[in-house]
Amino acid sequence: MGKSTANRGLSFEKQIEDKCEELQKEKIALIHKVPTDWKVLRKWINGKSQIYNAFPVSESKFVDFIGIYNNSALAIEAKETNEEKRFPFDNIKDTQIDFLDLWSELGGKGYYIIKFKQQKKVFFIPSEKMHDCIKNIGRKSAPYQWFLDNCIELDYKELNFIDYIN
């Protein structure tokens, strides 16, 4: 039986969420985790509607975090990979790319925070730069070296992404 991916990335998202709470307490930024949409199935048991199953909606049309910093609207998508030498583009849904493209077109700032678990490295990338890579690199993944050469490396524990929002 295949391993569920429903909880993949939750500890990383929690780490980002903790950082966002710290930024809010310090009155630096207001950034919140967007709740995952869930499909809830109910059935009638003894005259009452009861939940018998629930699962995350597979096709999210949103990003992981939304907020405001320095008079700018922010949208952030968090991703992590176990791959050592590449980041597969199929980790990013087309709906997320479309959302961040429109977000930026309408004046917001969009970013990705990508964690390479094996290397213990985290990178901060403007969405336009990531989307340009996806469209023009001519591969189904970005090599790890591309992140080293083109992205901002964040402190692995501190996740100091706010320092790089312009």
C-alpha positions as CSV (number, residue, x, y, z in Angstrom):
1,M,0.0,0.0,0.0
2,G,1.3,3.5,-0.9
3,K,2.3,5.9,1.8
4,S,0.0,8.8,2.3
5,T,1.3,12.3,1.5
6,A,-1.4,14.1,3.4
7,N,1.0,15.0,6.3
8,R,4.1,15.5,4.3
9,G,5.6,18.9,5.1
10,L,3.5,19.5,8.2
11,S,6.5,19.8,10.6
12,F,8.2,22.3,8.1
13,E,4.9,24.3,7.9
14,K,4.7,24.3,11.7
15,Q,8.2,25.7,11.8
16,I,7.2,28.5,9.5
17,E,4.0,29.0,11.4
18,D,6.0,29.4,14.6
19,K,8.2,32.0,12.9
20,C,5.2,33.9,11.7
21,E,3.8,33.9,15.3
22,E,7.1,35.3,16.5
23,L,6.9,38.1,13.8
24,Q,3.4,38.9,14.9
25,K,4.3,39.1,18.6
26,E,7.2,41.5,17.6
27,K,4.7,43.5,15.5
28,I,6.9,43.1,12.4
29,A,4.4,41.2,10.2
30,L,1.0,39.5,10.2
31,I,1.3,36.2,8.3
32,H,-1.0,33.2,8.9
33,K,-1.2,29.6,7.8
34,V,-4.1,29.0,5.4
35,P,-6.2,26.1,6.7
36,T,-6.3,23.0,4.4
37,D,-9.7,22.4,2.9
38,W,-11.2,19.1,4.1
39,K,-13.9,17.0,2.6
40,V,-16.1,15.6,5.4
41,L,-18.4,12.6,4.7
42,R,-21.4,12.1,7.0
43,K,-24.0,9.4,7.4
44,W,-27.1,9.1,9.5
45,I,-26.7,6.8,12.5
46,N,-29.5,6.5,15.1
47,G,-31.1,9.6,13.8
48,K,-28.0,11.8,14.0
49,S,-25.6,12.9,11.3
50,Q,-22.1,11.6,12.1
51,I,-18.8,12.0,10.4
52,Y,-17.5,8.7,9.1
53,N,-14.6,9.9,7.0
54,A,-12.6,13.0,6.3
55,F,-9.7,13.8,4.0
56,P,-7.9,16.8,2.6
57,V,-9.1,18.2,-0.7
58,S,-6.6,17.0,-3.2
59,E,-6.6,20.0,-5.5
60,S,-5.9,23.1,-3.3
61,K,-6.2,26.3,-5.2
62,F,-4.4,28.3,-2.5
63,V,-1.0,28.7,-0.9
64,D,0.2,27.8,2.6
65,F,0.6,31.3,4.1
66,I,-1.0,34.7,3.5
67,G,-0.1,38.0,5.2
68,I,1.1,41.5,5.2
69,Y,4.6,43.0,5.8
70,N,5.8,46.5,5.2
71,N,2.5,47.5,3.4
72,S,2.7,44.6,1.0
73,A,0.4,41.6,0.7
74,L,2.4,38.3,0.9
75,A,1.7,34.8,-0.3
76,I,4.1,32.0,0.6
77,E,4.1,28.4,-0.5
78,A,6.2,26.0,1.5
79,K,7.7,22.8,0.0
80,E,10.1,20.2,1.1
81,T,11.9,17.3,-0.6
82,N,13.9,14.3,0.3
83,E,15.7,14.5,-3.0
84,E,19.4,15.2,-2.7
85,K,20.2,16.6,-6.1
86,R,17.0,18.1,-7.5
87,F,13.6,19.6,-6.7
88,P,10.9,18.0,-8.8
89,F,8.5,20.5,-10.3
90,D,5.5,18.2,-9.8
91,N,5.7,19.1,-6.1
92,I,4.1,22.4,-7.1
93,K,0.5,22.2,-8.3
94,D,-0.5,24.2,-11.4
95,T,-3.2,25.9,-9.3
96,Q,-0.5,27.2,-6.9
97,I,1.5,28.5,-9.8
98,D,-1.6,30.2,-11.3
99,F,-2.5,31.7,-7.9
100,L,1.0,33.1,-7.3
101,D,1.2,34.5,-10.9
102,L,-2.2,36.3,-10.5
103,W,-1.2,37.4,-6.9
104,S,1.9,39.1,-8.3
105,E,0.1,40.5,-11.3
106,L,-2.4,42.2,-8.9
107,G,0.4,43.8,-6.8
108,G,1.1,41.2,-4.1
109,K,4.5,39.5,-3.4
110,G,4.7,35.8,-3.8
111,Y,7.4,33.5,-2.6
112,Y,8.4,29.8,-2.1
113,I,10.3,28.5,0.8
114,I,11.8,25.2,-0.2
115,K,13.5,22.8,2.2
116,F,16.0,20.1,1.1
117,K,15.8,17.7,4.0
118,Q,18.9,15.6,3.2
119,Q,21.2,18.7,2.9
120,K,19.5,20.5,5.8
121,K,19.2,23.6,3.6
122,V,16.2,26.0,3.1
123,F,15.9,28.4,0.2
124,F,13.8,31.5,-0.3
125,I,12.7,32.2,-3.8
126,P,10.4,34.9,-5.4
127,S,7.6,33.2,-7.2
128,E,8.5,34.9,-10.5
129,K,12.0,33.4,-10.4
130,M,10.8,29.9,-9.5
131,H,8.2,30.0,-12.3
132,D,10.8,31.3,-14.8
133,C,12.9,28.3,-13.9
134,I,10.0,25.9,-14.3
135,K,9.2,27.3,-17.8
136,N,12.7,27.7,-19.1
137,I,15.1,25.1,-17.6
138,G,14.0,22.4,-20.0
139,R,13.7,19.7,-17.3
140,K,11.1,18.3,-14.9
141,S,13.1,19.4,-11.9
142,A,15.6,22.1,-10.8
143,P,19.0,20.8,-9.9
144,Y,20.1,21.5,-6.3
145,Q,23.0,23.6,-7.7
146,W,20.3,26.0,-9.3
147,F,19.1,26.8,-5.7
148,L,22.7,27.4,-4.5
149,D,23.3,29.7,-7.5
150,N,20.0,31.5,-7.7
151,C,18.2,31.6,-4.4
152,I,18.6,33.0,-0.9
153,E,19.7,30.4,1.6
154,L,17.9,30.8,4.9
155,D,19.2,29.9,8.3
156,Y,17.9,26.3,8.7
157,K,16.5,26.8,12.2
158,E,15.7,30.5,12.2
159,L,14.0,30.7,8.8
160,N,14.8,34.4,8.6
161,F,12.8,34.9,5.4
162,I,11.4,38.3,6.4
163,D,14.9,39.7,6.1
164,Y,14.7,39.1,2.3
165,I,11.3,40.5,1.4
166,N,11.8,43.6,-0.6
